[in-house]
Amino acid sequence: MSAYTKPIIRFGLVTPAIFNCVLLAGVAAGTAKLASVRAEKELRYDEETRRLAGMKVLEARIAPRRKAFEDQKKMLGADPGQLYTKILDTALPRYKDIELERSSLIFPQDRGKVGKSVKCDVTRVKASYQGGIGPMQESLLQVESLMPQAMLEELKITRKSDLLMKRPDYLVIDTTHACWKAGEARP
């Protein structure tokens, strides 16, 4: 080897080959990084597309029920005392006086046991009924299913008989409901 060939090989062939190998390794690492970023973004895009398709299906199922939801929101925002009496007034005429009869309906002003622990306006309704347990259960079921904000606070059942009126044994049922009005939070 001559004195000229050594530097030519060293700086003309080896150095550019090393530089090209380092450059090729950098390009390969960058390409791999870009491929992983692209795969991650495609995965997120596919996930978002599936989520949007699921939302459209859910919206298509909910859209017909939207009016019923609005009616429920109005019912939750209505005055609970009036709503309670309206539901009872529609439920009680189905029964004869001997089966079930409302003897009193009172709206106490105090907040009661449940009302003290919640941060919204609470209306209490005390009602007394005379009759059988079956019709009473049906009417309470109707009240509590049509009025989700009504919660039974107190239930007292006693047995009575009225010999003067020749009425057989019957039950006196005293209930107290705590009904909150939705959307009104107290500080």
C-alpha positions as protocol buffer text, in pm:
chain_id: "A"
residue {
  index: 1
  type: MET
  ca { x: 0 y: 0 z: 0 }
}
residue {
  index: 2
  type: SER
  ca { x: 122 y: 333 z: -89 }
}
residue {
  index: 3
  type: ALA
  ca { x: 113 y: 643 z: 117 }
}
residue {
  index: 4
  type: TYR
  ca { x: -165 y: 780 z: -98 }
}
residue {
  index: 5
  type: THR
  ca { x: -393 y: 477 z: -90 }
}
residue {
  index: 6
  type: LYS
  ca { x: -420 y: 455 z: 288 }
}
residue {
  index: 7
  type: PRO
  ca { x: -576 y: 801 z: 336 }
}
residue {
  index: 8
  type: ILE
  ca { x: -790 y: 754 z: 27 }
}
residue {
  index: 9
  type: ILE
  ca { x: -930 y: 428 z: 164 }
}
residue {
  index: 10
  type: ARG
  ca { x: -963 y: 573 z: 514 }
}
residue {
  index: 11
  type: PHE
  ca { x: -1128 y: 903 z: 420 }
}
residue {
  index: 12
  type: GLY
  ca { x: -1269 y: 820 z: 80 }
}
residue {
  index: 13
  type: LEU
  ca { x: -1432 y: 485 z: 144 }
}
residue {
  index: 14
  type: VAL
  ca { x: -1449 y: 395 z: 518 }
}
residue {
  index: 15
  type: THR
  ca { x: -1562 y: 733 z: 654 }
}
residue {
  index: 16
  type: PRO
  ca { x: -1841 y: 776 z: 397 }
}
residue {
  index: 17
  type: ALA
  ca { x: -1944 y: 412 z: 451 }
}
residue {
  index: 18
  type: ILE
  ca { x: -1965 y: 467 z: 830 }
}
residue {
  index: 19
  type: PHE
  ca { x: -2148 y: 797 z: 776 }
}
residue {
  index: 20
  type: ASN
  ca { x: -2392 y: 627 z: 536 }
}
residue {
  index: 21
  type: CYS
  ca { x: -2447 y: 338 z: 782 }
}
residue {
  index: 22
  type: VAL
  ca { x: -2519 y: 584 z: 1067 }
}
residue {
  index: 23
  type: LEU
  ca { x: -2748 y: 781 z: 836 }
}
residue {
  index: 24
  type: LEU
  ca { x: -2923 y: 459 z: 727 }
}
residue {
  index: 25
  type: ALA
  ca { x: -2968 y: 353 z: 1093 }
}
residue {
  index: 26
  type: GLY
  ca { x: -3114 y: 698 z: 1177 }
}
residue {
  index: 27
  type: VAL
  ca { x: -3352 y: 678 z: 882 }
}
residue {
  index: 28
  type: ALA
  ca { x: -3457 y: 325 z: 984 }
}
residue {
  index: 29
  type: ALA
  ca { x: -3517 y: 435 z: 1347 }
}
residue {
  index: 30
  type: GLY
  ca { x: -3713 y: 741 z: 1230 }
}
residue {
  index: 31
  type: THR
  ca { x: -3921 y: 529 z: 993 }
}
residue {
  index: 32
  type: ALA
  ca { x: -3996 y: 279 z: 1272 }
}
residue {
  index: 33
  type: LYS
  ca { x: -4095 y: 565 z: 1507 }
}
residue {
  index: 34
  type: LEU
  ca { x: -4321 y: 720 z: 1241 }
}
residue {
  index: 35
  type: ALA
  ca { x: -4477 y: 379 z: 1171 }
}
residue {
  index: 36
  type: SER
  ca { x: -4556 y: 328 z: 1541 }
}
residue {
  index: 37
  type: VAL
  ca { x: -4703 y: 681 z: 1568 }
}
residue {
  index: 38
  type: ARG
  ca { x: -4914 y: 617 z: 1257 }
}
residue {
  index: 39
  type: ALA
  ca { x: -5035 y: 281 z: 1392 }
}
residue {
  index: 40
  type: GLU
  ca { x: -5132 y: 443 z: 1722 }
}
residue {
  index: 41
  type: LYS
  ca { x: -5319 y: 725 z: 1548 }
}
residue {
  index: 42
  type: GLU
  ca { x: -5498 y: 477 z: 1318 }
}
residue {
  index: 43
  type: LEU
  ca { x: -5600 y: 278 z: 1626 }
}
residue {
  index: 44
  type: ARG
  ca { x: -5735 y: 593 z: 1792 }
}
residue {
  index: 45
  type: TYR
  ca { x: -5917 y: 690 z: 1472 }
}
residue {
  index: 46
  type: ASP
  ca { x: -6078 y: 345 z: 1443 }
}
residue {
  index: 47
  type: GLU
  ca { x: -6178 y: 360 z: 1810 }
}
residue {
  index: 48
  type: GLU
  ca { x: -6331 y: 705 z: 1764 }
}
residue {
  index: 49
  type: THR
  ca { x: -6515 y: 588 z: 1453 }
}
residue {
  index: 50
  type: ARG
  ca { x: -6662 y: 292 z: 1644 }
}
residue {
  index: 51
  type: ARG
  ca { x: -6754 y: 523 z: 1933 }
}
residue {
  index: 52
  type: LEU
  ca { x: -6934 y: 764 z: 1699 }
}
residue {
  index: 53
  type: ALA
  ca { x: -7118 y: 475 z: 1531 }
}
residue {
  index: 54
  type: GLY
  ca { x: -7225 y: 349 z: 1875 }
}
residue {
  index: 55
  type: MET
  ca { x: -7342 y: 699 z: 1970 }
}
residue {
  index: 56
  type: LYS
  ca { x: -7550 y: 719 z: 1652 }
}
residue {
  index: 57
  type: VAL
  ca { x: -7713 y: 382 z: 1730 }
}
residue {
  index: 58
  type: LEU
  ca { x: -7781 y: 493 z: 2089 }
}
residue {
  index: 59
  type: GLU
  ca { x: -7923 y: 826 z: 1969 }
}
residue {
  index: 60
  type: ALA
  ca { x: -8149 y: 641 z: 1725 }
}
residue {
  index: 61
  type: ARG
  ca { x: -8281 y: 429 z: 2014 }
}
residue {
  index: 62
  type: ILE
  ca { x: -8325 y: 724 z: 2252 }
}
residue {
  index: 63
  type: ALA
  ca { x: -8476 y: 976 z: 2008 }
}
residue {
  index: 64
  type: PRO
  ca { x: -8828 y: 826 z: 2015 }
}
residue {
  index: 65
  type: ARG
  ca { x: -8824 y: 828 z: 2397 }
}
residue {
  index: 66
  type: ARG
  ca { x: -8710 y: 1189 z: 2426 }
}
residue {
  index: 67
  type: LYS
  ca { x: -9066 y: 1320 z: 2475 }
}
residue {
  index: 68
  type: ALA
  ca { x: -9123 y: 1078 z: 2762 }
}
residue {
  index: 69
  type: PHE
  ca { x: -8795 y: 1195 z: 2918 }
}
residue {
  index: 70
  type: GLU
  ca { x: -8909 y: 1557 z: 2888 }
}
residue {
  index: 71
  type: ASP
  ca { x: -9240 y: 1465 z: 3053 }
}
residue {
  index: 72
  type: GLN
  ca { x: -9048 y: 1298 z: 3337 }
}
residue {
  index: 73
  type: LYS
  ca { x: -8833 y: 1610 z: 3379 }
}
residue {
  index: 74
  type: LYS
  ca { x: -9146 y: 1826 z: 3399 }
}
residue {
  index: 75
  type: MET
  ca { x: -9294 y: 1586 z: 3654 }
}
residue {
  index: 76
  type: LEU
  ca { x: -8979 y: 1602 z: 3866 }
}
residue {
  index: 77
  type: GLY
  ca { x: -8990 y: 1983 z: 3851 }
}
residue {
  index: 78
  type: ALA
  ca { x: -9362 y: 2006 z: 3939 }
}
residue {
  index: 79
  type: ASP
  ca { x: -9493 y: 2071 z: 4289 }
}
residue {
  index: 80
  type: PRO
  ca { x: -9470 y: 1733 z: 4466 }
}
residue {
  index: 81
  type: GLY
  ca { x: -9774 y: 1787 z: 4688 }
}
residue {
  index: 82
  type: GLN
  ca { x: -10008 y: 1857 z: 4397 }
}
residue {
  index: 83
  type: LEU
  ca { x: -9863 y: 1570 z: 4197 }
}
residue {
  index: 84
  type: TYR
  ca { x: -9908 y: 1332 z: 4492 }
}
residue {
  index: 85
  type: THR
  ca { x: -10274 y: 1425 z: 4536 }
}
residue {
  index: 86
  type: LYS
  ca { x: -10338 y: 1407 z: 4160 }
}
residue {
  index: 87
  type: ILE
  ca { x: -10199 y: 1053 z: 4145 }
}
residue {
  index: 88
  type: LEU
  ca { x: -10402 y: 946 z: 4449 }
}
residue {
  index: 89
  type: ASP
  ca { x: -10718 y: 1107 z: 4310 }
}
residue {
  index: 90
  type: THR
  ca { x: -10685 y: 897 z: 3996 }
}
residue {
  index: 91
  type: ALA
  ca { x: -10599 y: 575 z: 4185 }
}
residue {
  index: 92
  type: LEU
  ca { x: -10855 y: 576 z: 4466 }
}
residue {
  index: 93
  type: PRO
  ca { x: -11184 y: 579 z: 4264 }
}
residue {
  index: 94
  type: ARG
  ca { x: -11106 y: 226 z: 4143 }
}
residue {
  index: 95
  type: TYR
  ca { x: -11180 y: 90 z: 4491 }
}
residue {
  index: 96
  type: LYS
  ca { x: -11503 y: 78 z: 4686 }
}
residue {
  index: 97
  type: ASP
  ca { x: -11517 y: 260 z: 5020 }
}
residue {
  index: 98
  type: ILE
  ca { x: -11489 y: -67 z: 5207 }
}
residue {
  index: 99
  type: GLU
  ca { x: -11174 y: -167 z: 5013 }
}
residue {
  index: 100
  type: LEU
  ca { x: -10979 y: 157 z: 5045 }
}
residue {
  index: 101
  type: GLU
  ca { x: -11073 y: 506 z: 5156 }
}
residue {
  index: 102
  type: ARG
  ca { x: -10853 y: 807 z: 5222 }
}
residue {
  index: 103
  type: SER
  ca { x: -10945 y: 950 z: 5559 }
}
residue {
  index: 104
  type: SER
  ca { x: -10696 y: 1239 z: 5577 }
}
residue {
  index: 105
  type: LEU
  ca { x: -10430 y: 1417 z: 5378 }
}
residue {
  index: 106
  type: ILE
  ca { x: -10199 y: 1664 z: 5555 }
}
residue {
  index: 107
  type: PHE
  ca { x: -9894 y: 1859 z: 5436 }
}
residue {
  index: 108
  type: PRO
  ca { x: -9675 y: 1911 z: 5747 }
}
residue {
  index: 109
  type: GLN
  ca { x: -9448 y: 2216 z: 5739 }
}
residue {
  index: 110
  type: ASP
  ca { x: -9150 y: 2058 z: 5914 }
}
residue {
  index: 111
  type: ARG
  ca { x: -8878 y: 1889 z: 5705 }
}
residue {
  index: 112
  type: GLY
  ca { x: -8897 y: 1553 z: 5881 }
}
residue {
  index: 113
  type: LYS
  ca { x: -8623 y: 1297 z: 5932 }
}
residue {
  index: 114
  type: VAL
  ca { x: -8529 y: 1260 z: 5566 }
}
residue {
  index: 115
  type: GLY
  ca { x: -8569 y: 1628 z: 5477 }
}
residue {
  index: 116
  type: LYS
  ca { x: -8307 y: 1737 z: 5730 }
}
residue {
  index: 117
  type: SER
  ca { x: -8036 y: 1534 z: 5559 }
}
residue {
  index: 118
  type: VAL
  ca { x: -8092 y: 1650 z: 5198 }
}
residue {
  index: 119
  type: LYS
  ca { x: -8002 y: 1983 z: 5040 }
}
residue {
  index: 120
  type: CYS
  ca { x: -8316 y: 2044 z: 4835 }
}
residue {
  index: 121
  type: ASP
  ca { x: -8671 y: 2153 z: 4904 }
}
residue {
  index: 122
  type: VAL
  ca { x: -8876 y: 1871 z: 5052 }
}
residue {
  index: 123
  type: THR
  ca { x: -9254 y: 1848 z: 5076 }
}
residue {
  index: 124
  type: ARG
  ca { x: -9393 y: 1603 z: 5327 }
}
residue {
  index: 125
  type: VAL
  ca { x: -9729 y: 1435 z: 5274 }
}
residue {
  index: 126
  type: LYS
  ca { x: -9907 y: 1254 z: 5557 }
}
residue {
  index: 127
  type: ALA
  ca { x: -10200 y: 1043 z: 5448 }
}
residue {
  index: 128
  type: SER
  ca { x: -10433 y: 808 z: 5635 }
}
residue {
  index: 129
  type: TYR
  ca { x: -10628 y: 530 z: 5469 }
}
residue {
  index: 130
  type: GLN
  ca { x: -10884 y: 279 z: 5584 }
}
residue {
  index: 131
  type: GLY
  ca { x: -10927 y: -52 z: 5410 }
}
residue {
  index: 132
  type: GLY
  ca { x: -10736 y: -358 z: 5306 }
}
residue {
  index: 133
  type: ILE
  ca { x: -10366 y: -410 z: 5259 }
}
residue {
  index: 134
  type: GLY
  ca { x: -10392 y: -522 z: 4893 }
}
residue {
  index: 135
  type: PRO
  ca { x: -10553 y: -204 z: 4758 }
}
residue {
  index: 136
  type: MET
  ca { x: -10320 y: 2 z: 4976 }
}
residue {
  index: 137
  type: GLN
  ca { x: -10015 y: -169 z: 4830 }
}
residue {
  index: 138
  type: GLU
  ca { x: -10144 y: -112 z: 4478 }
}
residue {
  index: 139
  type: SER
  ca { x: -10207 y: 257 z: 4538 }
}
residue {
  index: 140
  type: LEU
  ca { x: -9864 y: 305 z: 4703 }
}
residue {
  index: 141
  type: LEU
  ca { x: -9704 y: 121 z: 4412 }
}
residue {
  index: 142
  type: GLN
  ca { x: -9875 y: 356 z: 4169 }
}
residue {
  index: 143
  type: VAL
  ca { x: -9769 y: 665 z: 4365 }
}
residue {
  index: 144
  type: GLU
  ca { x: -9409 y: 554 z: 4399 }
}
residue {
  index: 145
  type: SER
  ca { x: -9376 y: 439 z: 4037 }
}
residue {
  index: 146
  type: LEU
  ca { x: -9527 y: 757 z: 3892 }
}
residue {
  index: 147
  type: MET
  ca { x: -9343 y: 978 z: 4140 }
}
residue {
  index: 148
  type: PRO
  ca { x: -8980 y: 868 z: 4163 }
}
residue {
  index: 149
  type: GLN
  ca { x: -8898 y: 1156 z: 4396 }
}
residue {
  index: 150
  type: ALA
  ca { x: -9139 y: 1027 z: 4663 }
}
residue {
  index: 151
  type: MET
  ca { x: -8978 y: 830 z: 4940 }
}
residue {
  index: 152
  type: LEU
  ca { x: -9174 y: 654 z: 5212 }
}
residue {
  index: 153
  type: GLU
  ca { x: -9057 y: 803 z: 5539 }
}
residue {
  index: 154
  type: GLU
  ca { x: -9298 y: 638 z: 5780 }
}
residue {
  index: 155
  type: LEU
  ca { x: -9559 y: 362 z: 5761 }
}
residue {
  index: 156
  type: LYS
  ca { x: -9788 y: 270 z: 6049 }
}
residue {
  index: 157
  type: ILE
  ca { x: -10057 y: 2 z: 6021 }
}
residue {
  index: 158
  type: THR
  ca { x: -10316 y: -62 z: 6293 }
}
residue {
  index: 159
  type: ARG
  ca { x: -10615 y: -292 z: 6301 }
}
residue {
  index: 160
  type: LYS
  ca { x: -10961 y: -158 z: 6388 }
}
residue {
  index: 161
  type: SER
  ca { x: -11319 y: -276 z: 6391 }
}
residue {
  index: 162
  type: ASP
  ca { x: -11633 y: -66 z: 6392 }
}
residue {
  index: 163
  type: LEU
  ca { x: -11923 y: -254 z: 6551 }
}
residue {
  index: 164
  type: LEU
  ca { x: -12160 y: 45 z: 6545 }
}
residue {
  index: 165
  type: MET
  ca { x: -12137 y: 79 z: 6167 }
}
residue {
  index: 166
  type: LYS
  ca { x: -12138 y: -301 z: 6132 }
}
residue {
  index: 167
  type: ARG
  ca { x: -11812 y: -285 z: 5949 }
}
residue {
  index: 168
  type: PRO
  ca { x: -11581 y: -586 z: 5979 }
}
residue {
  index: 169
  type: ASP
  ca { x: -11219 y: -558 z: 6083 }
}
residue {
  index: 170
  type: TYR
  ca { x: -11021 y: -319 z: 5869 }
}
residue {
  index: 171
  type: LEU
  ca { x: -10677 y: -160 z: 5870 }
}
residue {
  index: 172
  type: VAL
  ca { x: -10588 y: 201 z: 5937 }
}
residue {
  index: 173
  type: ILE
  ca { x: -10276 y: 282 z: 5741 }
}
residue {
  index: 174
  type: ASP
  ca { x: -10083 y: 603 z: 5812 }
}
residue {
  index: 175
  type: THR
  ca { x: -9810 y: 693 z: 5563 }
}
residue {
  index: 176
  type: THR
  ca { x: -9565 y: 982 z: 5547 }
}
residue {
  index: 177
  type: HIS
  ca { x: -9386 y: 1050 z: 5222 }
}
residue {
  index: 178
  type: ALA
  ca { x: -9097 y: 1290 z: 5172 }
}
residue {
  index: 179
  type: CYS
  ca { x: -9104 y: 1428 z: 4817 }
}
residue {
  index: 180
  type: TRP
  ca { x: -8826 y: 1646 z: 4686 }
}
residue {
  index: 181
  type: LYS
  ca { x: -8849 y: 1894 z: 4406 }
}
residue {
  index: 182
  type: ALA
  ca { x: -8579 y: 1838 z: 4144 }
}
residue {
  index: 183
  type: GLY
  ca { x: -8348 y: 2112 z: 4034 }
}
residue {
  index: 184
  type: GLU
  ca { x: -8358 y: 2330 z: 4342 }
}
residue {
  index: 185
  type: ALA
  ca { x: -8048 y: 2295 z: 4551 }
}
residue {
  index: 186
  type: ARG
  ca { x: -8010 y: 2491 z: 4871 }
}
residue {
  index: 187
  type: PRO
  ca { x: -7669 y: 2640 z: 4953 }
}
